[in-house]
Amino acid sequence: MNEPIKAGDLCVVVSGAFGTDSPNKGKIVTVRSLKGDHSEHGRIWQCAGNGLTSEYGGSGMFADFAVSWLRKIPPTQKKDSEKREKDLAA
């Protein structure tokens, strides 16, 4: 059984406000905090990552994502993903 996404989880972005054309698609993010529930998209999480783009075009280290836009990375794959994220930041 898959455990729900929670703060501290590592996830890959699979979609966004622009669907699968999201500029964040494929990026690795760390879930920071629950922002609330959206009437259409459900639970919204604030996440941290490198070079994230908001739906308004702003760039930064933080962005909000609907739970359906995130795919949790299993703990066994976290170390490989963290290494890849570090390599990308360098």
C-alpha positions as CSV (number, residue, x, y, z in Angstrom):
1,M,0.0,0.0,0.0
2,N,1.3,3.5,-0.9
3,E,1.7,5.9,2.0
4,P,0.2,9.3,1.4
5,I,2.5,12.3,0.6
6,K,3.7,14.1,3.7
7,A,6.2,16.9,4.7
8,G,9.7,15.7,4.1
9,D,8.9,13.3,1.3
10,L,10.9,13.4,-1.9
11,C,8.7,13.5,-5.1
12,V,9.0,13.9,-8.8
13,V,6.7,16.4,-10.5
14,V,4.5,14.7,-13.1
15,S,2.1,17.5,-14.0
16,G,1.2,21.0,-13.1
17,A,-1.1,24.0,-13.7
18,F,-0.4,23.5,-17.5
19,G,-0.9,19.8,-17.4
20,T,1.9,17.6,-18.7
21,D,3.4,20.7,-20.3
22,S,4.4,22.0,-16.9
23,P,7.9,23.5,-16.9
24,N,8.5,21.6,-13.6
25,K,7.7,18.2,-15.0
26,G,10.5,15.8,-14.2
27,K,12.0,17.9,-11.4
28,I,12.7,16.4,-8.0
29,V,11.2,18.3,-5.1
30,T,11.0,18.0,-1.3
31,V,7.6,18.4,0.2
32,R,7.7,21.2,2.8
33,S,4.2,21.9,4.1
34,L,0.5,21.6,3.5
35,K,-1.0,24.8,2.1
36,G,-4.6,23.7,2.1
37,D,-7.3,22.1,0.0
38,H,-8.3,23.4,-3.5
39,S,-11.8,23.0,-4.7
40,E,-10.7,21.5,-8.0
41,H,-7.2,20.1,-7.4
42,G,-7.5,18.8,-3.9
43,R,-4.6,18.9,-1.4
44,I,-1.9,21.5,-2.2
45,W,1.6,21.1,-0.9
46,Q,4.4,23.7,-0.9
47,C,7.6,22.1,-2.2
48,A,11.2,23.1,-2.5
49,G,13.5,22.4,-5.4
50,N,16.0,23.9,-7.8
51,G,14.7,26.2,-10.6
52,L,11.0,25.8,-10.0
53,T,8.6,27.9,-12.1
54,S,5.2,29.1,-10.8
55,E,2.1,29.2,-12.9
56,Y,2.7,33.0,-13.2
57,G,6.2,32.5,-14.7
58,G,8.2,33.4,-11.6
59,S,11.3,31.3,-10.8
60,G,12.5,30.3,-7.4
61,M,13.2,27.5,-4.9
62,F,9.6,27.0,-3.8
63,A,6.3,26.3,-5.6
64,D,2.9,24.9,-4.7
65,F,1.7,21.6,-6.2
66,A,-1.5,19.6,-6.1
67,V,-1.0,16.1,-4.7
68,S,-2.0,14.7,-8.1
69,W,1.0,16.5,-9.7
70,L,3.5,14.7,-7.5
71,R,4.7,11.1,-7.5
72,K,6.3,10.1,-4.3
73,I,9.8,8.6,-4.6
74,P,10.1,5.4,-2.6
75,P,12.6,5.6,0.3
76,T,14.9,3.0,-1.4
77,Q,15.3,5.4,-4.4
78,K,15.7,8.5,-2.3
79,K,19.5,8.3,-2.1
80,D,19.9,8.0,-5.9
81,S,17.5,10.9,-6.5
82,E,19.2,13.1,-3.9
83,K,22.6,12.4,-5.6
84,R,21.1,13.3,-9.0
85,E,19.5,16.5,-7.5
86,K,22.9,17.5,-6.0
87,D,24.6,16.8,-9.4
88,L,22.1,19.0,-11.2
89,A,22.6,21.8,-8.7
90,A,26.4,21.8,-9.2
